[in-house]
Amino acid sequence: YMGAPQRFPAPPTMAEGSGLISVDYEVFGKVQKVFFRKHTQAQGKKLGLVGWVQNTNYGTVQGQIQGPLIKVRQLQEWLQKTGSPKSHIDRAEFHNEKKIVHLEHSDFCIIK
């Protein structure tokens, strides 16, 4: 007996990642003029997420993702490691992560 506090299993809804979250992101590197937004939108839709993506004036791509926790995590990993075929990602930063009750977007949009 290690005397460690007893760990109760998480409620099944959280284990399945069905709780909704919202997170803002910004991706740094060679992420403009490489179809990054189009690929991010496609990946987001494939995962069943909603949100938006846009280029900034200083060479990054930013946006917001909303959906089930487990799916949001998958897109976060994609934004950090994969991106579009011609992109080169230096890093991705995530901010303002919070639980939400319902989705605030109806689609995954590219903002021009």
Buried (B, 14 or more C-beta within 10 A) or exposed (E): EEEEEEEEEEEEEEEEBEBBBBBBBBBBBBBBEBBBBEBBBEBBEEBEBBBBBBBEEEEBBBBBBBBBBBBBBBBBEBBBEEBBEEBEBEEBEBEEBEEEEEBEBEEBBEEE
